[in-house]
Amino acid sequence: MKTLEITNLKKSFRSNFLIKKYHILKGIDISVEQGEIYGFLGPNGAGKTTTIKCIMGLLFPNEGEILVNGQPSASIAARRQIGFLPENPYFYDYLSASELLHFSASLFAIPATVARERIDLLIKQVGLEGHEHLKLRKFSKGMTQRLGMAQALIQDPVCLILDEPFSGLDPIGRKEFRDLILNLKGQGKTIFFSSHILQDMEMMVDKVGIIINGRISRQGQLSEMIASSTQYHEIVCSRISEKQLTKINPNFVSHDNQFIITLDNEADINLVVESIIHNNGLVIAVNPVKKTLEDIFLKELREV
Amino acid sequence: MNIKGLAFNTFKESARNKMFYLLVFFGIIFALSSKLISFLTLGDTIKVLKDTGLAAINFFCVLIAIFTGINLVYKEIEKKTIFNILSKPVTRDHFIIGKFFGLALTMLVALIAMAGIFFILVLLVGGGFDFKILLYFFMLYLELLIIVAISLLFSSFSTPILSFIFTVSLYLIGHIMWTFNEFKSLLRSPLLEKFTHMLYYILPNLDKFNIKNEVVLDLPMRTGTILFSILYALVYIMALLTVTIMIFRKREFL
């Protein structure tokens, strides 16, 4: 079942003097299944935040349709099901964390007793214990980000839209957020997020969409993308002379008394391994080197 | 429910911001002026105290209404706190109505605090409780609600400086509406005359809410006029909020 479905989303802006029209989104199609984590990737200015703002009804699309569980995403019914964390969130600095969460709960008409329990739980989940009564003007960027996540989860949403959720977090915070997001996925929640931190994305997402210049240039299951993209194989060996190895395959580098041979052709593996053994060398490992998400992303960027 | 939440949050924002500083400032000025009055006046001390006191309350309340009104929506957009509101199940209409009621509550609390100080001072100099003064504060409150609605309208599409200029201009025009009829009779072009006539009905006639002379000089007041002013305020506020909502529905947040 599709939780988030974006069809032919187009958005353009006019310049200040209404002369030039800037096409930011040129027909975006995205679909996210229930319980999936979707990573939305793209360089600065590609249209990630514009897409997210269109989903949240902060911008009006020129064309296209955005549905959340079959309802228009900007509708009140859809917004009841969405938790949203904006990029670099800013909250009322005259409130404390607890007050802000109570205010957020009031916007969902959550009864006070239920809200209190939920807020206690969320404060613990995002690691803000002991800071719940601190005014937000004294919050660091990382703490604000944690609070942003807590307010996004206030009504226990079925779908989370997170714009750069890892920004401002230290490595421990990033790890905690990753665990939290995976935990939410475990609860069956659908998560759509944009990020620049590709390593984090690679560790979590089921599906990836790469947006470049307002178009989705590549989209699919991350596992399939990576599985289909083994770049080359490496053979690590030792106890063999450089002279002997040059005869077997000249494409190698030496490192710590070991040699790393690079093979572009999978069919050559057996032949090279046998030759090393034949020369009394020791084969330590044969590793397939796959493309990372970063490699895939950079390749897409180069191709567009 | 979310209108109530928005209204209370707006009240919290105003109360934790400038309003209390202004109230303190007002309290000091007011206390000082009443001391001065008791030293300097030869005639009816209570009448002079009422005159200066009500004028001071009027002035400070209008200031609070304009300054809080012009900043609220603009700040929400500028600081992007609005993203967190409009991404929740809150319509844009609810947002504007919530802001208005929050401001209305802010003005009510400010007015009650100032009126309280005023009544205490009147009692201290030997005056009694006057129902007409209560009516004065009620009429002032209606005027303040119109000012708040005007500032909210400008705040929904322009910067605080421009909103301030527009709101103050309308406030000043609103108090000289009686000149429009005189001005109209001087015009020779029927088209201009019609235009002035139209402006007379479009622009806020805030003088309808000024009953200071009746209160201070103890002049008679007509119930019909008061009731018409109340109706006028309600209709005018609803019209302003409708226009604000229509503008706000079309706004995009970059």
Interface residues (C-beta under 8 A of the other chain):
Chain A: K53 M56 G57 L58 L59 F60 I76 A77 R79 R80 I82 F84 P86 N88 P89 Y90 F91 Y92 Y94 L95 E99 F103 S104 S106 L107 F108 A109 Q151
Chain B: M1 N2 K4 G5 L6 F8 N9 K12 E13 R16 N17 K79 K80 T81 F83 N84 I85 L86 S87 K88 P89 V90 T91 E252 F253 L254
